[in-house]
Amino acid sequence: MLSLDKAALAATSMAAIIAFCRALPFLFFSRRKPPVAMTFLGDYMPALAMTVLAVSSYTGLNWKAQPHGIPELIAGVCVALLHLWKRNALLSILGGTALYMLVSGLLKG
């Protein structure tokens, strides 16, 4: 286990690296327009990443064992409906997570 000093140093350095990586495109393209490919990736990559995460969350389910993926399916439908209704990713994710925890606790517990 890391000491408090080493953990603080690791967290600080990771935060600095992440901040630098996020600021790099703004620094690099501050005086000129980004290429079309980068604009395309900026527009479609978040949706693609969310789709991959959503699909991969169902791959590890054991459909034959109780509760047969019911909490996951209910939560997934809830996320989709909330997002279609409110168009708010944070609300959709939090609502789906809360419903999953509730249904999972009721069915598994």
GIQUIPE-V466049 format. One record per residue. N is the residue number from 0. RES is the residue in one small letter. PSI is psi in radians with two decimals (999 if undefined). NEAR is the number of other C-alpha atoms within 8 Angstrom. Layout:
N/RES/PSI/NEAR  N/RES/PSI/NEAR
//
This chain:
0/m/2.50/2  1/l/2.57/6  2/s/2.91/6  3/l/-0.70/6  4/d/-0.80/7  5/k/-0.66/8  6/a/-0.72/9  7/a/-0.71/8  8/l/-0.74/8  9/a/-0.78/8  10/a/-0.71/8  11/t/-0.76/8  12/s/-0.67/8  13/m/-0.71/8  14/a/-0.71/8  15/a/-0.73/8  16/i/-0.76/8  17/i/-0.75/8  18/a/-0.72/8  19/f/-0.78/8  20/c/-0.62/8  21/r/-0.53/8  22/a/-0.35/8  23/l/-0.83/8  24/p/-0.64/8  25/f/-0.65/8  26/l/-0.71/7  27/f/-0.66/7  28/f/0.51/9  29/s/-0.47/7  30/r/-0.12/5  31/r/2.85/5  32/k/2.41/6  33/p/2.72/7  34/p/2.77/6  35/v/-0.69/6  36/a/-0.68/6  37/m/-0.66/8  38/t/-0.73/9  39/f/-0.83/8  40/l/-0.70/8  41/g/-0.55/8  42/d/-0.69/7  43/y/-0.27/8  44/m/-0.71/8  45/p/-0.75/8  46/a/-0.67/7  47/l/-0.76/8  48/a/-0.72/8  49/m/-0.65/8  50/t/-0.78/8  51/v/-0.74/8  52/l/-0.72/8  53/a/-0.79/8  54/v/-0.72/8  55/s/-0.36/8  56/s/-0.30/8  57/y/-0.17/8  58/t/-0.50/6  59/g/0.10/6  60/l/2.50/8  61/n/1.72/7  62/w/-0.32/8  63/k/-0.37/5  64/a/2.71/6  65/q/2.45/7  66/p/0.49/9  67/h/0.50/9  68/g/0.20/10  69/i/-0.80/7  70/p/-0.68/12  71/e/-0.74/9  72/l/-0.74/8  73/i/-0.77/10  74/a/-0.69/12  75/g/-0.74/9  76/v/-0.69/8  77/c/-0.78/12  78/v/-0.80/12  79/a/-0.80/9  80/l/-0.74/8  81/l/-0.70/13  82/h/-0.68/12  83/l/-0.58/7  84/w/-0.91/6  85/k/-0.29/7  86/r/0.74/7  87/n/1.90/8  88/a/-0.72/7  89/l/-0.80/6  90/l/-0.74/10  91/s/-0.81/13  92/i/-0.79/9  93/l/-0.73/8  94/g/-0.77/11  95/g/-0.70/12  96/t/-0.77/9  97/a/-0.75/8  98/l/-0.69/11  99/y/-0.80/12  100/m/-0.71/9  101/l/-0.91/8  102/v/-0.71/9  103/s/-0.74/10  104/g/-0.66/8  105/l/-0.69/7  106/l/-0.61/8  107/k/-0.46/7  108/g/999/5
//
